[in-house]
Amino acid sequence: MANEVIVAVEDGVMLITINRPEAKNSVNLAVAKGIAAAMEELDSNDEIRAAILSGAEGTFCSGMDLKAFVTGELPIIEGRGFAGLVEAPPRKPLIAAVEGFALAGGFELAISCDMIVSAGNAKFGIPEVKRGLVAGAGGLLKLPRQIPRRVAMELALTGDAIDAQRAYDLGLINRVVEAGTALATARELADKIAANGPMAVLASKQIMNESEEWSSEDMFKKQNDIALPVFASKDAIEGATAFAEKRPPQWKGC
């Protein structure tokens, strides 16, 4: 498992790399366990502010390892779902850095992240129906919330892929960059996030995610329940003071 998922932390940013290039970085149970362990460390370690998920050697992820699947192995972690991620994304920001392609479960991994940076030659799709399968790792649930419903329906029922520019035009990804530079660009985004107030970042992500289910009558109350503790924190005072003193803030996370 240690070789199939490589985890490194530098300057508050975790890099998680699926390292099965010989299998197009497909997800087996070992990969799922490795990603799940990384997510646990990400959310429990106060020194880590953001993370990047990528694949080794020019490919993001081709989805579930079908060879393992036919032997009865399922890359599912209880409480976290496929690849140890899709049913329980981390509280902290997670960026997908996509090179090559993100297909089937690989696409579902990417859309489970908060942001996506993609090489211009990348391909995205949920081709499960072409194999007599269903995109059950979140593609059918999350895509209609992230792109127009009819486009999501087309991708789900035809199994066809789209390129990075089309994904960008649909608002599905954040950046389209030259091949080989997706990770570097994702790192730039992660560094910007890591420089911000950690309590504010967590609260902002939580509000944006949870507010999809809030009614208009309740939304400001529910937002205040999450946001007001941030305004009352030492970090809020530090942020305002640092701005006035024209210096970088020194966050305490409290």
ZABATI-73951 format. One line per field, with one value per residue (C-alpha): y, x, z; residue number from 1; residue in one letter. Coordinates in steps of 0.25 Angstrom, whole numbers. Last residue first. Layout:
BEGIN
yy <- (Y, ...)
xx <- (X, ...)
zz <- (Z, ...)
k <- (NUM, ...)
r <- (A, ...)
END
This chain:
BEGIN
yy <- (118, 114, 121, 129, 139, 149, 155, 170, 183, 187, 190, 176, 169, 175, 171, 156, 155, 160, 149, 139, 141, 136, 144, 146, 131, 127, 135, 128, 114, 117, 130, 122, 114, 126, 133, 120, 118, 124, 122, 108, 100, 88, 95, 102, 90, 91, 106, 108, 96, 102, 116, 110, 102, 114, 124, 115, 113, 128, 129, 125, 110, 115, 122, 111, 101, 109, 110, 95, 93, 100, 92, 79, 83, 87, 74, 78, 92, 98, 98, 104, 103, 91, 88, 102, 96, 104, 98, 84, 87, 92, 79, 69, 62, 47, 38, 28, 31, 30, 37, 48, 51, 52, 61, 70, 70, 74, 86, 84, 83, 78, 69, 63, 60, 49, 41, 43, 39, 26, 18, 21, 9, -3, -11, -7, 4, 8, 11, 22, 33, 44, 54, 55, 63, 69, 83, 79, 80, 88, 83, 90, 85, 70, 60, 64, 58, 45, 43, 45, 35, 25, 26, 34, 45, 46, 50, 60, 64, 72, 70, 80, 77, 88, 83, 77, 64, 57, 46, 38, 40, 38, 25, 20, 17, 20, 27, 21, 7, 8, 3, -2, -15, -28, -40, -45, -38, -25, -27, -28, -16, -7, 4, 18, 22, 32, 44, 40, 47, 38, 37, 42, 54, 59, 72, 76, 88, 93, 83, 87, 85, 70, 62, 66, 63, 51, 44, 48, 42, 29, 28, 31, 19, 10, 12, 10, -3, -7, -5, 9, 10, 18, 14, 0, 1, 16, 11, 22, 30, 42, 50, 63, 70, 85, 92, 96, 82, 69, 56, 44, 33, 23, 10, 9, 10, 0)
xx <- (-32, -24, -12, -9, 3, -2, 7, 11, 4, 2, -13, -14, -7, -16, -29, -23, -19, -32, -39, -29, -32, -46, -59, -61, -58, -68, -78, -77, -82, -95, -96, -97, -109, -116, -113, -119, -131, -142, -136, -135, -122, -118, -108, -103, -95, -84, -82, -83, -74, -63, -64, -63, -51, -44, -48, -42, -29, -27, -21, -6, -10, -21, -11, -1, -12, -14, 0, 2, -10, -2, 10, 2, -5, 8, 12, 2, 0, -11, -26, -31, -43, -51, -66, -70, -76, -66, -55, -60, -61, -46, -42, -47, -60, -63, -74, -81, -94, -104, -95, -89, -102, -109, -98, -100, -115, -113, -104, -91, -87, -100, -104, -89, -90, -101, -98, -83, -83, -76, -88, -85, -93, -87, -90, -76, -80, -89, -77, -72, -72, -64, -52, -40, -27, -20, -21, -15, -25, -27, -39, -45, -52, -50, -61, -61, -47, -50, -63, -54, -44, -56, -60, -49, -39, -29, -16, -12, -21, -17, -29, -30, -35, -38, -40, -52, -48, -58, -67, -74, -64, -52, -47, -45, -60, -67, -63, -71, -66, -55, -58, -48, -56, -48, -57, -47, -54, -52, -37, -36, -46, -37, -47, -45, -34, -27, -19, -9, 4, 14, 7, -6, -11, -18, -14, -16, -19, -16, -7, 0, -13, -12, -26, -32, -21, -17, -30, -31, -17, -22, -34, -25, -16, -27, -34, -20, -19, -33, -31, -32, -26, -14, -13, -9, 6, 5, 0, 5, -7, -1, -5, 2, -1, 1, 6, 19, 22, 15, 17, 8, 11, -1, 3, 16, 11, 0)
zz <- (69, 58, 62, 50, 49, 39, 28, 31, 27, 41, 38, 31, 42, 52, 44, 42, 57, 62, 53, 57, 72, 69, 71, 56, 54, 64, 57, 43, 46, 54, 46, 33, 39, 43, 30, 22, 30, 23, 9, 12, 14, 6, -3, 9, 14, 4, 3, 18, 21, 11, 17, 31, 28, 21, 32, 43, 35, 33, 19, 14, 12, 2, -6, -5, -10, -22, -26, -23, -33, -43, -41, -41, -54, -61, -70, -81, -82, -73, -72, -59, -50, -55, -56, -61, -74, -82, -73, -76, -91, -90, -83, -92, -92, -91, -96, -87, -95, -83, -72, -81, -88, -74, -69, -81, -79, -64, -66, -59, -44, -37, -49, -48, -33, -32, -45, -43, -29, -28, -34, -49, -53, -60, -73, -78, -88, -77, -68, -77, -67, -74, -74, -83, -81, -93, -87, -73, -62, -49, -41, -29, -17, -19, -21, -36, -37, -30, -39, -51, -46, -43, -58, -65, -61, -73, -76, -65, -54, -42, -32, -21, -7, 3, 18, 23, 16, 6, 12, 1, -10, -2, 2, -12, -13, 0, 12, 24, 20, 11, -4, -14, -16, -18, -24, -34, -45, -37, -36, -52, -53, -44, -42, -49, -59, -50, -52, -63, -67, -59, -45, -41, -33, -21, -15, 0, 9, 22, 29, 42, 49, 46, 48, 35, 26, 34, 32, 18, 16, 22, 13, 1, 5, 8, -5, -12, -5, -9, -24, -31, -45, -47, -62, -57, -60, -54, -40, -31, -27, -22, -10, -7, 6, 7, 20, 16, 10, 13, 5, 2, -8, -10, -17, -11, 3, 0)
k <- (254, 253, 252, 251, 250, 249, 248, 247, 246, 245, 244, 243, 242, 241, 240, 239, 238, 237, 236, 235, 234, 233, 232, 231, 230, 229, 228, 227, 226, 225, 224, 223, 222, 221, 220, 219, 218, 217, 216, 215, 214, 213, 212, 211, 210, 209, 208, 207, 206, 205, 204, 203, 202, 201, 200, 199, 198, 197, 196, 195, 194, 193, 192, 191, 190, 189, 188, 187, 186, 185, 184, 183, 182, 181, 180, 179, 178, 177, 176, 175, 174, 173, 172, 171, 170, 169, 168, 167, 166, 165, 164, 163, 162, 161, 160, 159, 158, 157, 156, 155, 154, 153, 152, 151, 150, 149, 148, 147, 146, 145, 144, 143, 142, 141, 140, 139, 138, 137, 136, 135, 134, 133, 132, 131, 130, 129, 128, 127, 126, 125, 124, 123, 122, 121, 120, 119, 118, 117, 116, 115, 114, 113, 112, 111, 110, 109, 108, 107, 106, 105, 104, 103, 102, 101, 100, 99, 98, 97, 96, 95, 94, 93, 92, 91, 90, 89, 88, 87, 86, 85, 84, 83, 82, 81, 80, 79, 78, 77, 76, 75, 74, 73, 72, 71, 70, 69, 68, 67, 66, 65, 64, 63, 62, 61, 60, 59, 58, 57, 56, 55, 54, 53, 52, 51, 50, 49, 48, 47, 46, 45, 44, 43, 42, 41, 40, 39, 38, 37, 36, 35, 34, 33, 32, 31, 30, 29, 28, 27, 26, 25, 24, 23, 22, 21, 20, 19, 18, 17, 16, 15, 14, 13, 12, 11, 10, 9, 8, 7, 6, 5, 4, 3, 2, 1)
r <- (C, G, K, W, Q, P, P, R, K, E, A, F, A, T, A, G, E, I, A, D, K, S, A, F, V, P, L, A, I, D, N, Q, K, K, F, M, D, E, S, S, W, E, E, S, E, N, M, I, Q, K, S, A, L, V, A, M, P, G, N, A, A, I, K, D, A, L, E, R, A, T, A, L, A, T, G, A, E, V, V, R, N, I, L, G, L, D, Y, A, R, Q, A, D, I, A, D, G, T, L, A, L, E, M, A, V, R, R, P, I, Q, R, P, L, K, L, L, G, G, A, G, A, V, L, G, R, K, V, E, P, I, G, F, K, A, N, G, A, S, V, I, M, D, C, S, I, A, L, E, F, G, G, A, L, A, F, G, E, V, A, A, I, L, P, K, R, P, P, A, E, V, L, G, A, F, G, R, G, E, I, I, P, L, E, G, T, V, F, A, K, L, D, M, G, S, C, F, T, G, E, A, G, S, L, I, A, A, R, I, E, D, N, S, D, L, E, E, M, A, A, A, I, G, K, A, V, A, L, N, V, S, N, K, A, E, P, R, N, I, T, I, L, M, V, G, D, E, V, A, V, I, V, E, N, A, M)
END
